[in-house]
Amino acid sequence: MAEHHSALGLAIAHSDAVRGVDIAQRAPVQPVTLVRPHAARRAARFFVEKFPGRSMYAVKANPSPDLLQILWDSGITHFDVASIAEVRLVARTLPDATLCFMHPVKAEEAIAEAYFTHGVRVFSLDTIEELEKIVRATRGAEDLTLCVRLRVSSDHSKLSLASKFGAAPHEAKDLLFAARQAADALGICFHVGSQAMSPEAYGNAMERVRAAIVEAAVTVDVIDVGGGFPSTYPGMEPPPLERYFETIHRAFESLPVSYSAELWAEPGRALCAEYSSLVVRVEKRRGAELYINDGAYGALFDAAHIGWRFPVQLLREPESDAKDVGFSFYGPTCDDMDHMAGPFELPADIRAGDYVEIGMLGAYGCAMRTAFNGFGSEETVIVTDEPMDSLYVALETADRATRSNVIKL
Ligand SMILES: *Cc1c(COP(=O)(O)O)cnc(C)c1O
């Protein structure tokens, strides 16, 4: 299959429809990352059109410059960055983007470079010490939007973010008051934890916000509901995102904030989970265990360490008609921890030499890969078939042949 390279270095296949199975037929020796720009575009448009406020992309979920460009082209103009390296990356890739530095613990040098070199004006904080750092590093700037991060419950989420950051209820009043004095615009932000499985997570957090505003009696200009919007995985099918948006909108409308107050969100996972998947080769089979060429140190960190189940499909033509059974995976490194329990449902006749696509790795998957033990993946190919699952299209049947016709690029 003929291909050329995009401005950003991706291999682009010339043919109109390129599917995961076409990549497997090339028999790649290393894992291959498949990217689906149309899926990221669709997710971005969904947030831009339906979220009742501003959606900024949380870059840590997947910092690929190609993805940043796709999101920008689809209407995402604001980016939540957490480190000076992310600030530089987005500033370099998208010079007109607005950057918001939303890590509540920053190096003073990072704050100064972000403010003076890259024009960053939005910063989050959760202590008085961090507020003092921001004021010092920006030399008392008077054009700051300061977002006070509140600690909220992670009860509805698969990955907690409740212990590390955020002002506790008894600390919020003094902090909001002090930040109000230093800020041009004052915001309140929180993070309900990643993969929040119920809209209630946001409803409950907004009640914490209300209590904090009432107690501090300050004027608030920005409410930022953070990330946590779910994607869909085997055994983790969330309610429709519209329900989250409705809950958030209703709660926002009833908060005691200035009438011109803005509503922001920082989706990471929901914008990019469907963007990437990975084609791996089965190197060996031992009963119900498959030894594959990517793993815990590759794109499958979450599968190994927190038992996350990703969708899988055998890429074989003609398709196997054996019935699906549960498999676990071993990754390629020499260590027992490189194990993904699954179960991953694959045809019973799978064997060494077969290729498997592991789906929904666009968020916190392909971004977390290392080259430990000499294993890794460099090749990335754009494909045009549908992701293995989607929050944004009704995939009416599991028939892949019809699925690949659904997309509109
Ligand atoms: C990680 C993170 C996000 C993105 O979270 P998702 O669960 O991927 O949506 C947003 N905001 C902050 C501050 C984060 O740390």
PDBQT file of the ligand as one rigid body, heavy atoms in Angstrom, charges set to zero:
ROOT
HETATM    1  C1  LIG A 501      -5.957  14.675  34.257  1.00  0.00    +0.000 C 
HETATM    2  C2  LIG A 501      -6.683  15.970  34.353  1.00  0.00    +0.000 A 
HETATM    3  C3  LIG A 501      -7.734  16.276  33.475  1.00  0.00    +0.000 A 
HETATM    4  C4  LIG A 501      -8.271  15.294  32.465  1.00  0.00    +0.000 C 
HETATM    5  O1  LIG A 501      -8.983  14.291  33.099  1.00  0.00    +0.000 OA
HETATM    6  P1  LIG A 501      -9.806  13.181  32.274  1.00  0.00    +0.000 P 
HETATM    7  O2  LIG A 501     -10.310  12.265  33.327  1.00  0.00    +0.000 OA
HETATM    8  O3  LIG A 501      -8.877  12.567  31.313  1.00  0.00    +0.000 OA
HETATM    9  O4  LIG A 501     -10.924  13.921  31.567  1.00  0.00    +0.000 OA
HETATM   10  C5  LIG A 501      -8.317  17.517  33.567  1.00  0.00    +0.000 A 
HETATM   11  N1  LIG A 501      -7.905  18.429  34.484  1.00  0.00    +0.000 NA
HETATM   12  C6  LIG A 501      -6.893  18.175  35.348  1.00  0.00    +0.000 A 
HETATM   13  C7  LIG A 501      -6.481  19.233  36.295  1.00  0.00    +0.000 C 
HETATM   14  C8  LIG A 501      -6.256  16.940  35.312  1.00  0.00    +0.000 A 
HETATM   15  O5  LIG A 501      -5.272  16.677  36.188  1.00  0.00    +0.000 OA
ENDROOT
TORSDOF 0
